[in-house]
Amino acid sequence: MVANIFVFFNYKEAKTAEKKVVEEAVPVKKRPLSPFIVDSVVKATLTEFSIPDSFYVKSKKKKKIHKLFVPEDLPLPTIENIIYNKLGEFEGKVKAGYSKKEKGTLFSIPFSDTLDYAFLVQRKKGYTRPSPVISIVISGYEKSAEETKKYLRDYPEPYVILLKPTKSVQVLSKDFDDQQLPYAVLVGSEDADLEFRISEDHPKKRIETTISGLINSFPNAAFFYVDHSSALGNSVILPFVKEKFELKKKLLIKSNIFIPVSGNDSTETVNAFNEEYSKNRKKHNLVFILKPESIIWLEGEIKKLRKKGVKISGTFETGGQTAPATP
């Protein structure tokens, strides 16, 4: 019995030692820093934040300080911290601190007893990165999963939810008001409740009454919109309808300003979004229309664009007018 116990403990200790060996992973050796790596890190950061390559000015003289200029719309500590952290992934000493003499943050990396590789981070006065403004509208909120709705309620970026005018949606819009979620209301939809429908064959007096009813039922709508492919969107009475909305200080826009982004999964949606952004990036204001779940799939892409200076706005311009995305 004693022998058996002795064997058991020996076996257990052997297993424990074996497990210990497996858990103690061999540390990965860092690559040593070099001037080439430093330049690569700086240039990669420029690309990440859409800063021109020419803003990294290399001195042609030895022991001279290189200079990295940062646009005015980008906080200096953002670039400085990212570069410092990236350089910290390599083997070597990196010194960074404000230099009163040079009037900027000086990075210094010693490569030998006699050679220090140094560059200065300074503000580029008078320059801001040219970039579009992105606005987001969401279609299909009512039918989305509760988990998705919760995600949207907590989503930090501004957006507008598109609604069809029905009595049930009117109740939902009041919840939006309480939660300060901006929404817009469709005009001219055949799916709308009878009292909210507008048709070309309706008398003008009835149209005016319907418009008043829409505004009274959805008083906090950020704007109203017409499907550009609908009967009303192609009707001769559309200018009259638009004028009546404007008289009541409400904006009516056509949906052809929306850039649709479709996809059945995250990969398709990200690819479609990037393709549409590339095609339209020269425009000042891009208004993307997304499904609720697309917001989740595109969160990473939105963050990348923010780094590049793209602004995510709660308002967008429509032919000289501004549609606010606030209730």
N, C-alpha and C positions, 0 to 999 in steps of 0.2 A: 504493500500500500504506500509506503514511504517512497519507494523507487518510482512508482507511478506518478506520484505528485511531483517529485523532482523532475521527471521527464516532461510533465505538463508545463511546469514553469519555465524550463529551459526552452521548450518549443514556443511558448508565448513570448519570451524575451527575444527569441530569434525573429519571430514575426514582427514584433514591435520595432526592432532595429531595422528590419527590411523596409517597413513602412516609412521609417524616418528617412532612410536613404532616398526613397522615392519622393517624399515631400520636399526635401531640401534641394530645390532646383539650382542648377549651376547658373549664377548671374550672367546675363548677357553683357558681353563686353561692348562698351560704347565706341563708336568710331571717333577718332581724334579730330578735333576742329582743324580746319585749314582755311586759307584765304578763299579758296574755291567754294567751300561749303558755306562760309559766311555770306559770300556774294549770292549763292543759290537761295539761302534762307531769305535774304533781303528781297531778292527779285520775286520769289514765290509770294511774299507778303504783299508786294506791290500789285501782283496779279489778283490776289485774293480780295483786295480792297479797291480794285479798279483805279490804281494810281499809275500815271504814265511812267514807262521805264526811264525816261529822261530825267525823272526826279531823283534818281540815284546817280550822283555825279562822282565819278571816280577820278581821284587825283593821279596825274601821270608822274608825279615826283615821289620818290621814296620818302618814307617817314612823314608824308603829308596826310592830313585827315580827309577822308572821303565825306561826302555830305548826302544825307537823305532828307528830301523835302516832303512835308506832309500838307495836303490841302486844308483849307480853313474849315471845311465842314466836317472834319474828322478829328476827334480829340487826340492830342499827342500821346497821352498815356496808353491809349488803346494799341497803337502801333508799337510803342516802346515795350509794353508788357508781352505782346505776342512774339516779337523778335527775341526778347530775352528768354522767354520760355522755350522757344524753338531751338535756340542755341544751347540751352541747358540740356537738351537731349543728346548732346555730343560730349566727348571727353575734352576738357579744357577749362580754363578759367576765363570767365566773362565779367568784366567790370563795367558798371553803368552808373552814371551819376551826372547831376547838372553841373555844367561848366560855366562859371561866371564870365570867364575870358572869352569863350566861344559863343556864349548865349544860347545854349541848347544842351540836350542830353548827349553825353559823350560815351560811346561804347568803345571799350578797349580790350583786345584779346592778345595776350602775349604768346608768340609762337617760338621765341628763343630768347636768350639773354639780351640780345641786341635789337630784336624786332618786335614791335607792337603793331597790330593791325587795328586801326581806329576809324570810326565813322561817327558823324555828328547828326543828330536828328533835330531838324528845325522846321518852323512853320513856313509854308509858302504863301506869303501874303498876297491877297487879291485873287487867289485861285480856289474855286470850288469845283468838285467833280460834276461834269454834265451828266445828268441822268433823268429818266422819266419818273413820273409819279404813278403809282399803282393804286387802283381802287378795286374792291372786291364786292360783287353782289352774289347772293346765294339763292338758288332755286331748288324747291322741293323740300324745304324745311319741315313742313307739316307731316310728311310721310317718313321722315328719317327716324332712326332708332333713338331711344331715350339716351343711350350712352353718347351718341353723336351730338344730341342736343345739349347735353351737359358740357361736353367738350367746347362747343361753340359759345356757351354762356361764359366760360372761363377763358376763352381765347383772347389774348391781349391786343391783337391787331384790329383796326376798325373794319367793319363790313356792313352791308345792307342786305336784309332778307326780303326777297320778292314774294308778295302775297297776291292771291286772287280774292276779289271782294265777295265774300259770302258772310252770312250771319255767324257761322261758327268761327270763321277767321277773324271776324270783328271782335269776338270774345278773346281770341288768341292775341290780337294786337294790343288789347288792354294789359295783358300779362307782359308783353314786350315793353310797354310804357313803364310798368312798375320795375322791370329789370333793366331799363334804359338800353334796350336793344333796338337799333334803328331798323326801320322797314320801309318798303315802297309798295304801292298798290297798282295792280294791273287795271287798265281801262280798256273797255271794248271787248272783253272776253265773253265768249258764248257760254262759258261755264259759270259766269257770275250769276248771282241771284237776280231775279227779274227786275227788281228796283234799281240795280246797279248797271244794267245793260244800256249801251249806247249804240244806236244803229243809224245808218244814213237816211233811212226812211222815217225816222222819228221827227216830229215837229221840233223846231228850235227851242220852243218854250219847254218841252219835255226834256230836251237835252240839258238845258240850263238847270232844271229841277234835279235831274239825275246827278249832275256835277256837284250841286250844292249838297245832295245827299251823300255822295262819296266823301266829300271833304268833312262833313259833319260826323260821319261814321268813323272816319280815320283821320282825326284832326292832327295827329302827330306824325303823319307819314312824312318821311324825308323828301319824297317826291312821288309823282305818279308817272306811269310809263305805258306806252302802247307797243304791242307786238308789231314790228314793222312789216311782217308778212300777213297780218290779219286784215279783215275787211275794213276795219276802222283805220288801220295803218296806211291803207292805200285809198282812202276815201276823200272825196272833195270837201267833206265837212270837217276834216282834221284841223285845218287852220282855225276854224270857228271854235272847235272844242279847246284847242290850245289857248286861244285868246281868253276864253271864259275862265280857264284855270288860272291864267296869269293875272286876270282882274281880281282874283281872290288870293293873290300872292302865293300861288302854288305852281310848282314847276311840272310840266308835262314833257317827257322826252320819248324818243323812239328807241326801241331796243337794238337797233342796228349799231349803236355805239358799243354794245357789249361784245367782248371777244370770248366766244365759247371755248371751254376746255373740257374735253370728254376723255373718258377712260374707264375701263371696267375694274382696274386694279391700280395699285400705287405706281407700278412701272409705266403703264400706259399713260396715266395721268401726268406723271412727272415729265415724260417725253413730250406729250402734247403741250404742256405748259411752257417748257423751254423752247419748243419750236415756235409757238405763238409769240412768246416774248422776243425772240430773235427777229422775227418778221416785223414786229411793231415797235421795237425799242426806240426808234427815232422819233416817235410821237411823244408829245409832252405828257399826256394823260392816258393811261391804259386802264380800261375797265374790264376786268375778267369776270365772267359768269361761271360759277362753279356749283357742283353738287355739294351737299353738306359734308360728306365723307372725304371729298377732295381736299378740304382744308387740312385735314389730318395728314393726308399723303404729301401735301405740299409744304408742310411746316419747315422742313429743312431747306427747301429751295427759297422760300421767303427770307429765311435768315441769311442765306448766301447773298441775295440781292441787297438786303439791308447793308451788309458789309461793303458792297460795291457803291453805296451811296444812294440807292433807290429808296424813295420815300413811299411808305404805305399810308395813304391818306384817307380820311373819312369824308372827303368832298371830291367832286370831280366836275370839270368844266364841260358844258354842253352848248356849243355854239355861242360862247360869250356869257352864258349864265352858269351859275354854280349850284350844283345839287349837294346839299349838306347831308352827311350820313349821321345825323344826330336827331334824336326824338324831340 
